[in-house]
Amino acid sequence: MTPLRLVAPVVLPCDPRCSVLRDAVVDVGEDGRIAYVGPRATAPPSAAPVTELPGALLPGLVNTHAHTPMIALRGMGGDLPLLPWLQEVMWPAEGRLEADDVRAAMTSGGVELLRTGCTTSVEMYFFTDAVIDAVTTVGSRVVLTAGVIAAPGWDRLGSWEQMRDDVSARIDAVGLRSGPGERIELGYGPHAAYTLPPEALASVAEHARARNALLHIHVAETLDEDRAQRATHGSVPALLEDVGALGGRVLAAHGVHLSDTDIALLADRGAGVAHCPGSNAKLAAGVARLTALRRAGVRVGLGTDGPASGDDLDMWAEARLAGLLARVGSGDAAALTAAELLLMATRDGAAVIGRDDLGAIEPGRWADLVHVDLDDPTFVAPEDDAQLLSNLVWAGGSRLVRDVWVAGEQVLAGREPTRVDRRAATAALRASAARLRG
């Protein structure tokens, strides 16, 4: 690709201090990675084309738990708790899904993610080729942890052994990451301890560790889902430890109902947690112990969950809700600051999934960048660093996103995707949704 120099009045690199750089430059190299970030006055000479941006540049957001193709089922069973919603509404509807439905849904969902400033999503879903096709078409980035499940109705896609082996064969054939800008990463998505036998959890984890792949699993989302597992092992984290599934790169989605012992175990094993406050609230699943997790040293990122349960794919809304719930739950109005929430949505999210090449604007990381509008009444004192961060997180959000780059390629310009027709994608999604509703 052609090298690029982006100049903006504000750059938020999302370094550990959550710095605010003024009149700054971001250089993107031919390889699609960041080459330089810093003040314009000290920027190195460059012959690259210069793009002057009027707003702020920040890293693309990282959605650590999603089932984006479920956008085709958005709103179905919207007033049910998790298990009836899943077993009586979602699984029967998903049983009618075909690859073309998933392709259309992931395409439209990918566009929606980009329009919110999210460049990377960790997806747990099926029809792997269709998801990859959609992401490649839209130009976003995915960590695709293909679903592995042994539950009624899902055997039409094969046994859990076949699902596991398909992931392993793909990684062995093309490597962990592939595609332009390494936009596709493959991993394993064992659904949950209550939808897989212990021997499956152990085996999938062994395959993942052997390939240094991410193992992404639902953990302790509700009180009702895993009564049998808690009765035999004490908790789901304890079960995963007993079968040897907590080694390697492990991402626990939700983690709502965790004891102090569970949290200490996750911290000791280096597992990450995907915090999904919106979905958890809508399904009345509970509120994860976010401050306790962070205090114990557990890495925590933010996730939207699927758009059939969380309904939107807006990471800004998740960040705000996470901060609000943490403050209410702790009685501490500084439990999570604006800067900490921004880092959770970017740098921390990348760390949770073991990706030190995403989530920040630093030399060597991929140039996944978001341009947000500063010419908006959201910002009452944009010249003040603390006020700018506060306004961005608490009052701004996805409506401010104007442009997005992934691996240095502009994939959203003026809020419109550059690779696909957004309206055509919406029409295809609606056609699939109508068929699935019957």
Residue pairs with C-beta under 8 A, 6 or more apart in sequence:
1 30
1 31
1 32
1 407
1 408
1 409
2 30
2 48
2 49
3 27
3 28
3 29
3 30
3 35
3 46
3 47
3 48
3 49
4 27
4 28
4 48
4 49
4 51
4 367
4 408
5 25
5 26
5 27
5 28
5 43
5 46
5 48
5 49
5 50
5 51
6 25
6 26
6 27
6 28
6 50
6 51
6 53
6 57
6 369
7 23
7 24
7 25
7 26
7 40
7 50
7 51
7 52
7 53
8 24
8 26
8 52
8 53
8 54
8 55
8 56
8 57
8 371
9 22
9 23
9 24
9 54
9 55
9 56
9 374
10 20
10 21
10 22
10 24
10 55
10 56
10 57
10 374
10 382
10 388
11 21
11 24
11 25
11 26
11 37
11 56
11 57
11 58
11 361
12 18
12 19
12 20
12 21
12 56
12 57
12 58
12 59
12 342
12 361
12 389
13 19
13 21
13 37
13 58
13 59
13 360
13 361
13 362
14 58
14 59
14 342
14 343
14 346
14 347
14 359
14 360
14 361
15 347
15 360
15 362
16 343
16 347
18 339
18 340
18 342
18 343
18 389
20 385
20 388
20 389
21 37
21 38
21 39
22 39
23 39
23 40
23 41
24 37
24 38
24 39
24 40
24 57
25 36
25 37
25 38
25 39
25 40
25 43
26 34
26 36
26 37
26 57
26 361
26 367
26 369
27 34
27 35
27 36
27 37
27 43
27 44
27 46
27 48
28 34
28 35
28 48
28 367
28 405
28 408
29 35
29 408
31 408
32 180
32 181
32 366
32 367
32 407
32 408
32 409
33 357
33 363
33 364
33 365
33 366
33 367
33 407
33 408
34 361
34 362
34 363
34 364
34 365
34 366
34 367
35 363
36 43
36 44
36 363
37 361
37 362
37 363
53 371
53 403
54 373
54 374
54 375
55 371
55 372
55 373
55 374
55 375
55 400
55 402
56 371
56 372
56 374
56 388
56 392
57 361
57 369
57 370
57 371
58 117
58 342
58 346
58 361
58 369
58 370
58 372
59 119
59 346
59 347
59 358
59 359
59 360
59 361
59 365
59 368
59 369
59 370
60 117
60 118
60 119
60 120
60 141
60 346
60 358
60 359
60 368
60 369
60 370
60 404
60 406
61 116
61 117
61 118
61 119
61 120
61 315
61 316
61 345
61 346
61 349
61 370
62 118
62 119
62 120
62 121
62 122
62 301
62 345
62 346
62 349
62 350
62 352
62 353
62 355
62 358
62 359
63 113
63 118
63 120
63 121
63 122
63 302
63 303
63 304
63 313
63 315
63 349
64 122
64 251
64 253
64 272
64 274
64 301
64 302
64 303
64 349
64 352
64 353
65 122
65 124
65 216
65 251
65 253
65 254
65 274
65 276
65 301
65 303
65 304
65 305
66 121
66 122
66 123
66 124
66 303
66 304
66 305
66 306
66 313
67 123
67 124
67 125
67 305
67 306
67 307
67 308
68 105
68 106
68 109
68 110
68 113
68 121
68 123
68 125
68 306
68 307
68 313
69 97
69 101
69 102
69 105
69 106
69 109
69 123
69 125
69 127
69 130
69 131
70 90
70 94
70 105
70 125
70 306
70 307
70 308
70 309
71 105
71 108
71 109
71 112
71 306
71 307
71 308
71 313
71 429
72 97
72 101
72 104
72 105
72 429
72 432
72 433
72 436
73 90
73 93
73 94
73 308
73 433
73 436
74 307
74 308
74 311
74 433
75 308
75 311
76 89
76 90
76 93
76 308
76 437
77 84
77 85
77 88
77 89
77 90
77 308
78 282
78 311
80 88
80 89
80 283
81 222
81 224
81 283
81 284
81 285
82 221
82 222
82 224
82 225
82 283
82 285
82 309
83 222
83 224
83 225
85 283
85 309
90 308
91 151
91 152
91 153
91 154
92 153
93 436
93 437
95 153
95 156
96 435
96 436
96 438
97 126
97 127
97 436
99 127
99 129
99 130
100 130
100 432
101 432
101 435
101 436
102 125
102 126
102 127
102 130
102 131
102 134
103 127
103 130
103 131
103 133
103 134
104 134
104 425
104 428
104 429
104 431
104 432
105 134
105 429
105 432
106 123
106 125
106 130
106 131
106 134
106 135
107 134
107 137
107 138
107 420
107 425
107 428
107 429
108 425
108 426
108 428
108 429
109 307
109 313
110 134
110 135
110 137
110 138
110 140
111 138
111 417
111 420
111 422
111 425
112 313
113 119
113 121
113 140
113 313
114 138
114 139
114 140
114 404
114 411
114 412
114 417
115 398
115 401
115 412
115 415
115 417
116 313
116 314
116 315
116 316
116 398
116 401
117 315
117 316
117 370
117 372
117 398
117 401
117 404
118 313
118 315
119 140
119 141
119 358
119 368
119 370
119 404
119 406
120 140
120 141
120 142
120 143
120 349
120 350
120 355
120 358
120 359
120 368
121 140
121 141
121 142
121 143
122 142
122 143
122 145
122 214
122 216
122 251
122 274
122 303
122 353
123 131
123 142
123 143
123 144
123 145
124 145
124 146
124 147
124 189
124 191
124 216
124 253
125 131
125 144
125 146
125 147
125 189
126 146
126 147
126 157
128 144
128 146
128 166
128 167
128 170
128 186
131 142
131 144
132 142
132 144
132 179
132 184
135 141
135 142
135 144
135 183
135 184
136 179
136 183
136 184
137 419
137 420
138 411
138 417
138 419
138 420
139 183
139 406
139 409
139 411
139 417
139 418
139 419
140 183
140 406
140 411
141 181
141 183
141 184
141 358
141 366
141 368
141 406
141 407
142 183
142 184
142 185
143 185
143 187
143 214
143 216
143 353
143 355
144 184
144 185
144 186
144 187
145 186
145 187
145 188
145 189
145 214
145 215
145 216
145 251
146 163
146 166
146 167
146 186
146 187
146 188
146 189
147 163
147 189
147 191
148 160
148 163
148 164
148 167
148 188
148 189
148 190
148 191
148 196
148 200
148 204
149 160
149 163
149 190
149 191
149 195
149 196
150 159
150 160
150 195
150 196
150 197
150 200
151 191
151 195
157 163
158 166
160 190
160 196
160 200
160 204
161 200
161 203
164 188
164 200
164 203
164 204
164 207
167 186
167 187
167 188
167 207
167 213
168 207
168 211
170 186
171 186
171 211
171 213
172 211
174 186
176 185
176 186
176 211
176 212
176 213
177 184
177 185
177 186
178 184
178 186
180 407
180 409
181 366
181 406
181 407
181 408
181 409
182 357
182 366
182 407
183 406
183 407
185 214
185 355
186 213
187 208
187 213
187 214
187 215
187 216
187 249
188 204
188 205
188 207
188 208
188 213
188 214
188 215
188 216
189 216
189 217
190 196
190 200
190 201
190 204
190 205
190 215
190 216
190 217
191 217
191 218
192 217
192 218
192 219
192 221
192 225
192 226
193 201
193 217
193 219
193 226
193 229
193 236
193 239
193 240
194 225
194 226
194 228
194 229
196 204
198 239
198 242
198 243
199 243
201 217
201 239
201 240
201 243
201 245
202 243
202 244
202 245
204 215
204 245
205 215
205 240
205 243
205 244
205 245
205 246
205 247
205 248
205 250
206 244
207 213
208 214
208 215
208 248
208 249
209 215
209 247
209 248
212 248
212 249
213 248
213 249
214 249
214 250
214 251
214 353
214 354
215 245
215 248
215 249
215 250
215 251
216 251
216 253
217 240
217 245
217 250
217 251
217 252
217 253
218 252
218 253
218 254
219 236
219 237
219 240
219 252
219 253
219 254
219 255
219 258
219 273
220 226
220 235
220 236
220 237
220 252
220 254
220 255
220 256
220 257
220 258
220 262
221 253
221 254
221 256
221 257
221 280
221 285
222 256
222 257
222 283
222 285
222 286
223 257
223 286
226 236
229 235
229 236
229 239
230 236
232 239
233 239
233 242
235 258
235 259
235 261
235 262
236 262
237 246
237 252
237 258
237 262
237 265
237 266
237 271
238 261
238 262
238 265
240 246
240 250
241 265
241 269
246 265
246 266
246 269
246 271
247 269
249 353
249 354
250 269
250 270
250 271
250 272
251 271
251 272
251 273
251 274
251 352
251 353
252 266
252 271
252 272
252 273
252 274
253 273
253 274
253 276
253 303
253 305
254 273
254 274
254 275
254 276
254 279
254 280
254 285
254 288
254 305
255 266
255 273
255 274
255 275
255 288
255 293
256 280
256 285
256 286
256 287
256 288
257 286
258 266
258 288
258 289
258 293
260 292
263 289
263 292
263 293
263 296
263 298
264 296
266 273
266 293
266 296
266 298
267 296
267 297
267 298
270 299
271 298
272 298
272 299
272 300
272 301
272 351
272 352
272 353
273 288
273 293
273 298
273 299
273 300
273 301
273 352
274 300
274 301
274 302
274 303
274 352
275 288
275 290
275 293
275 300
275 301
275 302
275 303
275 318
275 322
275 344
276 302
276 303
276 304
276 305
276 310
276 318
277 287
277 288
277 318
277 321
277 322
277 325
278 304
278 305
278 310
278 311
278 312
278 317
278 318
278 321
279 285
279 304
279 305
279 306
279 309
279 310
280 286
280 287
280 288
280 305
281 287
281 321
281 325
282 309
282 310
282 311
283 309
287 325
287 329
289 329
290 300
290 322
290 325
290 326
290 329
290 336
291 326
291 329
291 330
291 332
291 335
291 336
293 300
294 300
299 348
299 351
299 352
300 344
300 348
300 352
301 344
301 345
301 348
301 349
301 350
301 351
301 352
301 353
302 315
302 318
302 319
302 322
302 344
302 345
302 349
303 318
304 310
304 312
304 313
304 314
304 315
304 318
307 313
310 318
314 397
314 398
315 345
315 398
316 345
316 393
316 396
316 397
316 398
317 397
317 398
318 345
319 341
319 342
319 344
319 345
319 393
320 341
320 393
320 394
320 397
322 336
322 341
322 344
323 335
323 336
323 338
323 341
323 393
323 394
326 335
326 336
327 333
327 334
327 335
327 336
329 335
336 344
338 389
338 390
338 392
338 393
338 394
339 389
341 393
342 389
342 392
342 393
346 359
346 360
347 359
347 360
348 359
349 359
350 356
350 357
350 358
350 359
350 360
351 359
356 365
357 364
357 365
357 366
358 365
358 366
358 368
359 365
361 369
366 406
366 407
366 408
367 405
367 406
367 407
367 408
368 405
368 406
368 407
369 404
369 405
370 401
370 403
370 404
371 401
371 402
371 403
371 404
372 392
372 396
372 400
372 401
372 402
373 400
373 401
373 402
374 382
376 396
376 400
378 391
378 392
378 395
378 396
378 400
379 387
379 388
379 391
379 392
379 396
380 387
380 391
381 387
381 388
381 391
382 388
382 391
392 400
401 412
401 415
402 412
402 414
402 415
403 410
403 412
403 413
403 414
404 410
404 411
404 412
405 411
410 418
411 417
411 418
411 419
412 418
416 422
417 425
